[in-house]
Amino acid sequence: MSLPLAPLGLSIPSPSSAWQYLDLTAIYNDIFHQNATFDVRIHMYAICILAGIVAAVLFTNARLNRRGAERWVIIDLAIWCVPFGIVGGRIFHVVTHTDDYFGPGKNWVTIFYVWEGGLAIFGALIFGAIGAWLGCRQTGIRFWVFVDALVPGLMLAQAFGRLGNYFNVELYGTPTTLPWGLQVPSSNAAYPVGLPAGTLFHPTFAYEILWNLFGLFVILLINKNVKLEWGKTFALYLVWYGSGRMWFESIRTDYSDVFFGLRTNVWAAMGAVVLGIIIFLVQSRRHTGLVPSAYAPGRGPNEAGFQPVITGEVDHPEVDSSGDLAGDDDDADEVAPATALHR
């Protein structure tokens, strides 16, 4: 029984190959009236990833500054987090998509072709957390302060990353008759065998973009009214993203290793939800007060003879709408009682 085709009026068209990269050679020839033959292209996927990184850095910098952290300390942290996150995201993707890189007719060298897509957020989170811990050790920023401050920027970066998947025409879902289905050329390498041309597919990239942006709004709204510190903002992110990802992942059609009937990333999403709940419960029991400083004891720049840059208004000295602790001493003094609600 064939799937009825949905009307194309509101459907989402896939970008043409010309929109999948910036042809710098063509731009150079047009501007300088040359006929250069070198081939230099920047994939839109890479541009989206870079845009997400920049957005996350700027967003997190502002939040850390409002916590009392030194201006642009985020750069010292990003130097650790970004490379670790990219490497981890790639490793996780390759490990869970082994048939794409190994076996007859496959070229294992494409493992390094990151610009073609294939960065797994769960691998990026795992390795990025290691990089964050190392960066916090170097800068003196508390680890939980940093990851809590990072959450909104991280969700924004993920939205940019999913936009990159759109330009690569990848990671779409099962066929759908919904009017906003994604048009995918039947010539696409991942087009399901046996389906007629013109079949529409769930735009899972768009679902995840909207889920992340809505989650960003919800988490900022919660932090505006309730103090979620000592890693509890990050815990909320894990529960939010993991919950949505379980569904998005379950309707995707791209290849993935399967364990006990579930795709690898469904298991990873479930793990994120469980980990988020554990972090929230443990930190709620261990820490009932506010984080006293963005820095671990004895590591603040003011203790070295100069004051941290603080921008914006906050309800409590050295505290912003993110909630975090980190650094090395997880049990360092907290700011008095559990005034969880903003005035």
HUSUL-V975649 format. One line per field, one symbol per residue. psi: psi as a letter, one per 20 degrees, with the letter a starting at -180 (. if undefined). burial: b if it has 16 or more other C-alpha atoms within 10 Angstrom, else e. A space follows every 50 residues. Layout:
psi: ???
burial: ???
This chain:
psi: pqpqpqqigjqoqqqrhhiirpnhgggghggjlrlqiqooqoqhghgggg hgggggggghgghhgiijqqpjhhghghhggggggggghggggghjlhii iqapjqoihihimhiirlophhhhgghhhghggghhhgiippghgghghh gghghghhggghhhhghimrlrarqqjqhkqppppiiphjpppiqqqipq qpmhghghghgghghggghhggihhponakihghghggggghgghggghi jqiqqqqppkiqqgigghgghggggggggggghhhhoiaqphqiqqpjiq hhijjqqqppqrqqippjpairoqqcbhnikrpqpbrmnhqq.
burial: eeeebbebeebbbbeeeeebbeeebbeeeeeeeeeeeeeeeebbbbbbbe bbbebbbebbbbbbbbbbbbbbbbeebbebbbebbbbbbbbbbbebbeeb beeeeeeeeebeeebbbbbbbbbbbbbbbbbbbbbbbebbbbbbbbbbbb bbbbbbbbbbbbbbbbbbbbbbbbbbbbbbbbbbbeeeebbeeeeeeebb bbbbbbebbebbbebbeebbeebeebbbbbbbbbbbbbbbbbbbbbebbe bbbeebeeeeeebbbbbbbbbbbbbbbebbeebbeebbbbbbbbbbbebb beeeeeebbbeeeeeeebbbbbbbbbbbebebebbeeeeeeee
